[in-house]
Amino acid sequence: MLPVLHQVFGSTLVVAGLIVLPLPLPFGLIMLTVGFALLAPYIPAVQRLIKRMRAKWPDLDAALRRYRHRFPPVVRKTIDKTHPTAPAE
């Protein structure tokens, strides 16, 4: 039940984040980030997108690796899975 809830809530956040992205406040980016974080453990396409983003922006990759220990285990696993040099599934 929890994976379904994550996917529904994550999809809703991604759609809502895309809608409010043009606003001057960064709520759209926050919503997209949380939505992708909820979807990444379950959807390989989102994992590939995050992997490409981490390869393109080394600062993002470094921040994720630096604060990895502060996240819950499910997020840590996703961070490890989406590392730019991690083998593809």
Biopython code that builds the backbone (N, CA, C, O; Angstrom):
import numpy as np
from Bio.PDB.StructureBuilder import StructureBuilder

atoms = [
    (1, "MET", "N", (0.809, -1.195, 0.000)),
    (1, "MET", "CA", (0.000, 0.000, 0.000)),
    (1, "MET", "C", (0.858, 1.267, 0.000)),
    (1, "MET", "O", (0.528, 2.241, -0.676)),
    (2, "LEU", "N", (1.952, 1.253, 0.754)),
    (2, "LEU", "CA", (2.798, 2.438, 0.847)),
    (2, "LEU", "C", (3.446, 2.797, -0.493)),
    (2, "LEU", "O", (3.498, 3.981, -0.823)),
    (3, "PRO", "N", (3.950, 1.823, -1.293)),
    (3, "PRO", "CA", (4.505, 2.200, -2.596)),
    (3, "PRO", "C", (3.472, 2.867, -3.517)),
    (3, "PRO", "O", (3.802, 3.795, -4.255)),
    (4, "VAL", "N", (2.237, 2.393, -3.470)),
    (4, "VAL", "CA", (1.187, 3.002, -4.292)),
    (4, "VAL", "C", (0.934, 4.431, -3.825)),
    (4, "VAL", "O", (0.779, 5.338, -4.643)),
    (5, "LEU", "N", (0.894, 4.625, -2.532)),
    (5, "LEU", "CA", (0.687, 5.958, -1.973)),
    (5, "LEU", "C", (1.843, 6.890, -2.359)),
    (5, "LEU", "O", (1.618, 8.048, -2.712)),
    (6, "HIS", "N", (3.075, 6.383, -2.291)),
    (6, "HIS", "CA", (4.237, 7.178, -2.705)),
    (6, "HIS", "C", (4.124, 7.579, -4.165)),
    (6, "HIS", "O", (4.393, 8.728, -4.517)),
    (7, "GLN", "N", (3.729, 6.647, -5.013)),
    (7, "GLN", "CA", (3.649, 6.939, -6.444)),
    (7, "GLN", "C", (2.546, 7.951, -6.757)),
    (7, "GLN", "O", (2.736, 8.848, -7.578)),
    (8, "VAL", "N", (1.409, 7.807, -6.109)),
    (8, "VAL", "CA", (0.305, 8.749, -6.345)),
    (8, "VAL", "C", (0.683, 10.144, -5.846)),
    (8, "VAL", "O", (0.510, 11.131, -6.561)),
    (9, "PHE", "N", (1.196, 10.221, -4.625)),
    (9, "PHE", "CA", (1.565, 11.514, -4.058)),
    (9, "PHE", "C", (2.736, 12.133, -4.828)),
    (9, "PHE", "O", (2.749, 13.340, -5.066)),
    (10, "GLY", "N", (3.719, 11.312, -5.217)),
    (10, "GLY", "CA", (4.860, 11.810, -5.992)),
    (10, "GLY", "C", (4.431, 12.346, -7.341)),
    (10, "GLY", "O", (4.894, 13.404, -7.767)),
    (11, "SER", "N", (3.544, 11.620, -8.022)),
    (11, "SER", "CA", (3.050, 12.076, -9.327)),
    (11, "SER", "C", (2.277, 13.383, -9.193)),
    (11, "SER", "O", (2.407, 14.282, -10.024)),
    (12, "THR", "N", (1.474, 13.478, -8.142)),
    (12, "THR", "CA", (0.713, 14.704, -7.904)),
    (12, "THR", "C", (1.654, 15.880, -7.662)),
    (12, "THR", "O", (1.430, 16.975, -8.178)),
    (13, "LEU", "N", (2.703, 15.656, -6.880)),
    (13, "LEU", "CA", (3.661, 16.736, -6.615)),
    (13, "LEU", "C", (4.412, 17.159, -7.875)),
    (13, "LEU", "O", (4.670, 18.346, -8.071)),
    (14, "VAL", "N", (4.765, 16.199, -8.728)),
    (14, "VAL", "CA", (5.476, 16.536, -9.964)),
    (14, "VAL", "C", (4.574, 17.373, -10.871)),
    (14, "VAL", "O", (5.012, 18.388, -11.413)),
    (15, "VAL", "N", (3.330, 16.958, -11.039)),
    (15, "VAL", "CA", (2.408, 17.717, -11.894)),
    (15, "VAL", "C", (2.163, 19.113, -11.320)),
    (15, "VAL", "O", (2.215, 20.103, -12.051)),
    (16, "ALA", "N", (1.900, 19.193, -10.029)),
    (16, "ALA", "CA", (1.668, 20.495, -9.398)),
    (16, "ALA", "C", (2.928, 21.357, -9.458)),
    (16, "ALA", "O", (2.841, 22.569, -9.650)),
    (17, "GLY", "N", (4.097, 20.738, -9.294)),
    (17, "GLY", "CA", (5.356, 21.483, -9.375)),
    (17, "GLY", "C", (5.586, 22.065, -10.758)),
    (17, "GLY", "O", (6.078, 23.185, -10.894)),
    (18, "LEU", "N", (5.229, 21.301, -11.786)),
    (18, "LEU", "CA", (5.363, 21.816, -13.153)),
    (18, "LEU", "C", (4.407, 22.982, -13.399)),
    (18, "LEU", "O", (4.734, 23.918, -14.129)),
    (19, "ILE", "N", (3.233, 22.921, -12.791)),
    (19, "ILE", "CA", (2.257, 24.002, -12.972)),
    (19, "ILE", "C", (2.727, 25.287, -12.297)),
    (19, "ILE", "O", (2.590, 26.363, -12.879)),
    (20, "VAL", "N", (3.275, 25.205, -11.093)),
    (20, "VAL", "CA", (3.674, 26.414, -10.363)),
    (20, "VAL", "C", (5.140, 26.791, -10.597)),
    (20, "VAL", "O", (5.631, 27.741, -9.987)),
    (21, "LEU", "N", (5.833, 26.077, -11.455)),
    (21, "LEU", "CA", (7.249, 26.364, -11.715)),
    (21, "LEU", "C", (7.494, 27.789, -12.212)),
    (21, "LEU", "O", (8.491, 28.392, -11.813)),
    (22, "PRO", "N", (6.639, 28.356, -13.061)),
    (22, "PRO", "CA", (6.911, 29.728, -13.532)),
    (22, "PRO", "C", (6.753, 30.827, -12.477)),
    (22, "PRO", "O", (7.156, 31.965, -12.717)),
    (23, "LEU", "N", (6.184, 30.514, -11.331)),
    (23, "LEU", "CA", (6.009, 31.537, -10.299)),
    (23, "LEU", "C", (7.371, 31.992, -9.764)),
    (23, "LEU", "O", (8.342, 31.237, -9.807)),
    (24, "PRO", "N", (7.437, 33.229, -9.261)),
    (24, "PRO", "CA", (8.728, 33.750, -8.799)),
    (24, "PRO", "C", (9.290, 33.028, -7.567)),
    (24, "PRO", "O", (10.507, 32.986, -7.389)),
    (25, "LEU", "N", (8.439, 32.466, -6.726)),
    (25, "LEU", "CA", (8.917, 31.735, -5.556)),
    (25, "LEU", "C", (9.287, 30.312, -5.974)),
    (25, "LEU", "O", (8.685, 29.775, -6.903)),
    (26, "PRO", "N", (10.252, 29.698, -5.315)),
    (26, "PRO", "CA", (10.742, 28.388, -5.767)),
    (26, "PRO", "C", (9.893, 27.195, -5.323)),
    (26, "PRO", "O", (10.420, 26.090, -5.196)),
    (27, "PHE", "N", (8.597, 27.388, -5.086)),
    (27, "PHE", "CA", (7.757, 26.274, -4.646)),
    (27, "PHE", "C", (7.713, 25.159, -5.681)),
    (27, "PHE", "O", (7.648, 23.982, -5.327)),
    (28, "GLY", "N", (7.746, 25.525, -6.957)),
    (28, "GLY", "CA", (7.713, 24.517, -8.014)),
    (28, "GLY", "C", (8.919, 23.598, -7.955)),
    (28, "GLY", "O", (8.785, 22.384, -8.114)),
    (29, "LEU", "N", (10.093, 24.165, -7.728)),
    (29, "LEU", "CA", (11.302, 23.342, -7.631)),
    (29, "LEU", "C", (11.259, 22.430, -6.406)),
    (29, "LEU", "O", (11.683, 21.276, -6.468)),
    (30, "ILE", "N", (10.754, 22.944, -5.316)),
    (30, "ILE", "CA", (10.649, 22.131, -4.094)),
    (30, "ILE", "C", (9.684, 20.981, -4.324)),
    (30, "ILE", "O", (9.969, 19.846, -3.941)),
    (31, "MET", "N", (8.553, 21.261, -4.939)),
    (31, "MET", "CA", (7.562, 20.221, -5.206)),
    (31, "MET", "C", (8.109, 19.174, -6.175)),
    (31, "MET", "O", (7.880, 17.979, -5.991)),
    (32, "LEU", "N", (8.827, 19.615, -7.202)),
    (32, "LEU", "CA", (9.429, 18.670, -8.145)),
    (32, "LEU", "C", (10.464, 17.784, -7.462)),
    (32, "LEU", "O", (10.520, 16.579, -7.707)),
    (33, "THR", "N", (11.270, 18.381, -6.614)),
    (33, "THR", "CA", (12.311, 17.616, -5.914)),
    (33, "THR", "C", (11.700, 16.537, -5.028)),
    (33, "THR", "O", (12.128, 15.383, -5.060)),
    (34, "VAL", "N", (10.713, 16.910, -4.246)),
    (34, "VAL", "CA", (10.073, 15.944, -3.355)),
    (34, "VAL", "C", (9.324, 14.882, -4.165)),
    (34, "VAL", "O", (9.356, 13.701, -3.821)),
    (35, "GLY", "N", (8.661, 15.296, -5.226)),
    (35, "GLY", "CA", (7.940, 14.349, -6.083)),
    (35, "GLY", "C", (8.868, 13.332, -6.721)),
    (35, "GLY", "O", (8.577, 12.135, -6.721)),
    (36, "PHE", "N", (9.991, 13.803, -7.269)),
    (36, "PHE", "CA", (10.957, 12.870, -7.871)),
    (36, "PHE", "C", (11.586, 11.970, -6.815)),
    (36, "PHE", "O", (11.873, 10.805, -7.091)),
    (37, "ALA", "N", (11.804, 12.489, -5.618)),
    (37, "ALA", "CA", (12.357, 11.654, -4.544)),
    (37, "ALA", "C", (11.390, 10.539, -4.161)),
    (37, "ALA", "O", (11.818, 9.432, -3.836)),
    (38, "LEU", "N", (10.100, 10.821, -4.196)),
    (38, "LEU", "CA", (9.114, 9.786, -3.891)),
    (38, "LEU", "C", (8.980, 8.770, -5.026)),
    (38, "LEU", "O", (8.719, 7.595, -4.770)),
    (39, "LEU", "N", (9.153, 9.204, -6.265)),
    (39, "LEU", "CA", (8.988, 8.306, -7.404)),
    (39, "LEU", "C", (10.237, 7.487, -7.728)),
    (39, "LEU", "O", (10.129, 6.397, -8.289)),
    (40, "ALA", "N", (11.390, 7.986, -7.389)),
    (40, "ALA", "CA", (12.651, 7.354, -7.805)),
    (40, "ALA", "C", (12.820, 5.904, -7.367)),
    (40, "ALA", "O", (13.330, 5.113, -8.161)),
    (41, "PRO", "N", (12.430, 5.498, -6.166)),
    (41, "PRO", "CA", (12.641, 4.089, -5.803)),
    (41, "PRO", "C", (11.822, 3.104, -6.640)),
    (41, "PRO", "O", (12.147, 1.918, -6.680)),
    (42, "TYR", "N", (10.775, 3.570, -7.302)),
    (42, "TYR", "CA", (9.849, 2.670, -7.973)),
    (42, "TYR", "C", (9.866, 2.761, -9.496)),
    (42, "TYR", "O", (9.423, 1.827, -10.164)),
    (43, "ILE", "N", (10.366, 3.857, -10.060)),
    (43, "ILE", "CA", (10.274, 4.064, -11.505)),
    (43, "ILE", "C", (11.677, 4.221, -12.089)),
    (43, "ILE", "O", (12.356, 5.207, -11.803)),
    (44, "PRO", "N", (12.120, 3.259, -12.907)),
    (44, "PRO", "CA", (13.471, 3.316, -13.481)),
    (44, "PRO", "C", (13.722, 4.558, -14.355)),
    (44, "PRO", "O", (14.850, 5.048, -14.410)),
    (45, "ALA", "N", (12.708, 5.061, -15.024)),
    (45, "ALA", "CA", (12.893, 6.257, -15.848)),
    (45, "ALA", "C", (13.271, 7.466, -14.992)),
    (45, "ALA", "O", (14.088, 8.288, -15.408)),
    (46, "VAL", "N", (12.691, 7.575, -13.821)),
    (46, "VAL", "CA", (13.029, 8.672, -12.904)),
    (46, "VAL", "C", (14.447, 8.476, -12.377)),
    (46, "VAL", "O", (15.183, 9.447, -12.202)),
    (47, "GLN", "N", (14.833, 7.228, -12.123)),
    (47, "GLN", "CA", (16.198, 6.947, -11.680)),
    (47, "GLN", "C", (17.207, 7.374, -12.751)),
    (47, "GLN", "O", (18.238, 7.966, -12.432)),
    (48, "ARG", "N", (16.913, 7.076, -14.011)),
    (48, "ARG", "CA", (17.822, 7.488, -15.099)),
    (48, "ARG", "C", (17.904, 9.008, -15.203)),
    (48, "ARG", "O", (18.981, 9.557, -15.432)),
    (49, "LEU", "N", (16.764, 9.692, -15.034)),
    (49, "LEU", "CA", (16.747, 11.157, -15.072)),
    (49, "LEU", "C", (17.616, 11.733, -13.959)),
    (49, "LEU", "O", (18.406, 12.646, -14.199)),
    (50, "ILE", "N", (17.477, 11.210, -12.749)),
    (50, "ILE", "CA", (18.272, 11.702, -11.621)),
    (50, "ILE", "C", (19.748, 11.393, -11.843)),
    (50, "ILE", "O", (20.609, 12.205, -11.507)),
    (51, "LYS", "N", (20.041, 10.234, -12.403)),
    (51, "LYS", "CA", (21.430, 9.863, -12.684)),
    (51, "LYS", "C", (22.058, 10.849, -13.681)),
    (51, "LYS", "O", (23.201, 11.270, -13.503)),
    (52, "ARG", "N", (21.305, 11.214, -14.732)),
    (52, "ARG", "CA", (21.814, 12.193, -15.711)),
    (52, "ARG", "C", (22.001, 13.569, -15.080)),
    (52, "ARG", "O", (22.978, 14.262, -15.364)),
    (53, "MET", "N", (21.058, 13.963, -14.219)),
    (53, "MET", "CA", (21.177, 15.262, -13.551)),
    (53, "MET", "C", (22.413, 15.292, -12.650)),
    (53, "MET", "O", (23.130, 16.292, -12.608)),
    (54, "ARG", "N", (22.658, 14.201, -11.933)),
    (54, "ARG", "CA", (23.829, 14.150, -11.048)),
    (54, "ARG", "C", (25.121, 14.156, -11.849)),
    (54, "ARG", "O", (26.122, 14.709, -11.393)),
    (55, "ALA", "N", (25.121, 13.550, -13.037)),
    (55, "ALA", "CA", (26.320, 13.564, -13.876)),
    (55, "ALA", "C", (26.556, 14.959, -14.460)),
    (55, "ALA", "O", (27.697, 15.396, -14.611)),
    (56, "LYS", "N", (25.467, 15.645, -14.785)),
    (56, "LYS", "CA", (25.579, 16.975, -15.398)),
    (56, "LYS", "C", (25.961, 18.048, -14.378)),
    (56, "LYS", "O", (26.701, 18.977, -14.700)),
    (57, "TRP", "N", (25.459, 17.922, -13.154)),
    (57, "TRP", "CA", (25.710, 18.911, -12.108)),
    (57, "TRP", "C", (26.472, 18.277, -10.949)),
    (57, "TRP", "O", (25.848, 17.735, -10.036)),
    (58, "PRO", "N", (27.790, 18.329, -10.960)),
    (58, "PRO", "CA", (28.593, 17.707, -9.898)),
    (58, "PRO", "C", (28.317, 18.282, -8.507)),
    (58, "PRO", "O", (28.477, 17.573, -7.513)),
    (59, "ASP", "N", (27.913, 19.532, -8.417)),
    (59, "ASP", "CA", (27.601, 20.122, -7.107)),
    (59, "ASP", "C", (26.380, 19.437, -6.475)),
    (59, "ASP", "O", (26.348, 19.207, -5.266)),
    (60, "LEU", "N", (25.389, 19.116, -7.294)),
    (60, "LEU", "CA", (24.223, 18.391, -6.806)),
    (60, "LEU", "C", (24.634, 17.006, -6.307)),
    (60, "LEU", "O", (24.198, 16.562, -5.245)),
    (61, "ASP", "N", (25.468, 16.340, -7.081)),
    (61, "ASP", "CA", (25.955, 15.014, -6.692)),
    (61, "ASP", "C", (26.736, 15.081, -5.381)),
    (61, "ASP", "O", (26.558, 14.239, -4.501)),
    (62, "ALA", "N", (27.589, 16.075, -5.259)),
    (62, "ALA", "CA", (28.389, 16.217, -4.035)),
    (62, "ALA", "C", (27.502, 16.492, -2.827)),
    (62, "ALA", "O", (27.751, 15.959, -1.746)),
    (63, "ALA", "N", (26.478, 17.308, -2.994)),
    (63, "ALA", "CA", (25.573, 17.608, -1.876)),
    (63, "ALA", "C", (24.798, 16.359, -1.458)),
    (63, "ALA", "O", (24.621, 16.111, -0.265)),
    (64, "LEU", "N", (24.339, 15.577, -2.424)),
    (64, "LEU", "CA", (23.624, 14.347, -2.081)),
    (64, "LEU", "C", (24.525, 13.364, -1.337)),
    (64, "LEU", "O", (24.099, 12.725, -0.375)),
    (65, "ARG", "N", (25.772, 13.250, -1.789)),
    (65, "ARG", "CA", (26.701, 12.342, -1.113)),
    (65, "ARG", "C", (27.063, 12.862, 0.287)),
    (65, "ARG", "O", (27.218, 12.077, 1.222)),
    (66, "ARG", "N", (27.195, 14.170, 0.421)),
    (66, "ARG", "CA", (27.583, 14.768, 1.693)),
    (66, "ARG", "C", (26.510, 14.579, 2.764)),
    (66, "ARG", "O", (26.828, 14.317, 3.924)),
    (67, "TYR", "N", (25.238, 14.712, 2.377)),
    (67, "TYR", "CA", (24.146, 14.635, 3.351)),
    (67, "TYR", "C", (23.418, 13.289, 3.327)),
    (67, "TYR", "O", (22.348, 13.154, 3.922)),
    (68, "ARG", "N", (23.979, 12.317, 2.659)),
    (68, "ARG", "CA", (23.361, 11.001, 2.527)),
    (68, "ARG", "C", (23.049, 10.374, 3.883)),
    (68, "ARG", "O", (21.997, 9.756, 4.048)),
    (69, "HIS", "N", (23.932, 10.523, 4.837)),
    (69, "HIS", "CA", (23.760, 9.893, 6.142)),
    (69, "HIS", "C", (22.583, 10.457, 6.940)),
    (69, "HIS", "O", (22.157, 9.843, 7.918)),
    (70, "ARG", "N", (22.060, 11.590, 6.547)),
    (70, "ARG", "CA", (20.944, 12.214, 7.272)),
    (70, "ARG", "C", (19.578, 11.758, 6.775)),
    (70, "ARG", "O", (18.560, 12.037, 7.408)),
    (71, "PHE", "N", (19.551, 11.055, 5.639)),
    (71, "PHE", "CA", (18.282, 10.639, 5.050)),
    (71, "PHE", "C", (17.846, 9.279, 5.567)),
    (71, "PHE", "O", (18.669, 8.521, 6.080)),
    (72, "PRO", "N", (16.551, 8.956, 5.440)),
    (72, "PRO", "CA", (16.087, 7.622, 5.818)),
    (72, "PRO", "C", (16.674, 6.558, 4.874)),
    (72, "PRO", "O", (17.132, 6.891, 3.781)),
    (73, "PRO", "N", (16.664, 5.291, 5.288)),
    (73, "PRO", "CA", (17.285, 4.233, 4.481)),
    (73, "PRO", "C", (16.782, 4.127, 3.048)),
    (73, "PRO", "O", (17.562, 3.842, 2.139)),
    (74, "VAL", "N", (15.494, 4.351, 2.836)),
    (74, "VAL", "CA", (14.959, 4.256, 1.468)),
    (74, "VAL", "C", (15.579, 5.332, 0.567)),
    (74, "VAL", "O", (15.877, 5.064, -0.597)),
    (75, "VAL", "N", (15.772, 6.527, 1.089)),
    (75, "VAL", "CA", (16.369, 7.606, 0.302)),
    (75, "VAL", "C", (17.861, 7.338, 0.096)),
    (75, "VAL", "O", (18.397, 7.618, -0.977)),
    (76, "ARG", "N", (18.527, 6.804, 1.104)),
    (76, "ARG", "CA", (19.950, 6.444, 0.950)),
    (76, "ARG", "C", (20.135, 5.424, -0.163)),
    (76, "ARG", "O", (21.062, 5.527, -0.966)),
    (77, "LYS", "N", (19.256, 4.452, -0.200)),
    (77, "LYS", "CA", (19.330, 3.423, -1.251)),
    (77, "LYS", "C", (19.139, 4.056, -2.630)),
    (77, "LYS", "O", (19.825, 3.694, -3.586)),
    (78, "THR", "N", (18.212, 4.993, -2.725)),
    (78, "THR", "CA", (17.980, 5.682, -3.998)),
    (78, "THR", "C", (19.178, 6.537, -4.381)),
    (78, "THR", "O", (19.542, 6.596, -5.555)),
    (79, "ILE", "N", (19.795, 7.197, -3.412)),
    (79, "ILE", "CA", (20.985, 8.000, -3.695)),
    (79, "ILE", "C", (22.097, 7.102, -4.226)),
    (79, "ILE", "O", (22.793, 7.471, -5.172)),
    (80, "ASP", "N", (22.267, 5.926, -3.624)),
    (80, "ASP", "CA", (23.287, 4.990, -4.099)),
    (80, "ASP", "C", (22.954, 4.470, -5.493)),
    (80, "ASP", "O", (23.838, 4.336, -6.338)),
    (81, "LYS", "N", (21.683, 4.178, -5.729)),
    (81, "LYS", "CA", (21.248, 3.637, -7.020)),
    (81, "LYS", "C", (21.414, 4.634, -8.152)),
    (81, "LYS", "O", (21.678, 4.245, -9.289)),
    (82, "THR", "N", (21.261, 5.927, -7.847)),
    (82, "THR", "CA", (21.303, 6.957, -8.888)),
    (82, "THR", "C", (22.661, 7.645, -8.994)),
    (82, "THR", "O", (22.781, 8.684, -9.642)),
    (83, "HIS", "N", (23.674, 7.077, -8.366)),
    (83, "HIS", "CA", (25.022, 7.635, -8.504)),
    (83, "HIS", "C", (25.434, 7.553, -9.974)),
    (83, "HIS", "O", (25.186, 6.530, -10.612)),
    (84, "PRO", "N", (26.048, 8.582, -10.524)),
    (84, "PRO", "CA", (26.377, 8.602, -11.959)),
    (84, "PRO", "C", (27.232, 7.428, -12.426)),
    (84, "PRO", "O", (27.145, 7.040, -13.591)),
    (85, "THR", "N", (28.051, 6.853, -11.553)),
    (85, "THR", "CA", (28.891, 5.730, -11.990)),
    (85, "THR", "C", (28.332, 4.381, -11.593)),
    (85, "THR", "O", (28.985, 3.359, -11.803)),
    (86, "ALA", "N", (27.121, 4.355, -11.015)),
    (86, "ALA", "CA", (26.489, 3.098, -10.615)),
    (86, "ALA", "C", (26.075, 2.316, -11.858)),
    (86, "ALA", "O", (25.661, 2.918, -12.849)),
    (87, "PRO", "N", (26.176, 0.995, -11.828)),
    (87, "PRO", "CA", (25.748, 0.203, -12.990)),
    (87, "PRO", "C", (24.239, 0.292, -13.186)),
    (87, "PRO", "O", (23.482, 0.419, -12.224)),
    (88, "ALA", "N", (23.820, 0.223, -14.426)),
    (88, "ALA", "CA", (22.389, 0.292, -14.733)),
    (88, "ALA", "C", (21.697, -0.990, -14.338)),
    (88, "ALA", "O", (22.300, -2.063, -14.356)),
    (89, "GLU", "N", (20.424, -0.879, -13.980)),
    (89, "GLU", "CA", (19.659, -2.064, -13.585)),
    (89, "GLU", "C", (19.131, -2.785, -14.784)),
    (89, "GLU", "O", (18.462, -3.809, -14.644)),
]
sb = StructureBuilder()
sb.init_structure("model")
sb.init_model(0)
sb.init_chain("A")
sb.init_seg("    ")
for serial, (resi, resn, name, xyz) in enumerate(atoms, 1):
    if name == "N":
        sb.init_residue(resn, " ", resi, " ")
    sb.init_atom(name, np.array(xyz, "f"), 0.0, 1.0, " ", f" {name:<3s}", serial, name[0])
structure = sb.get_structure()
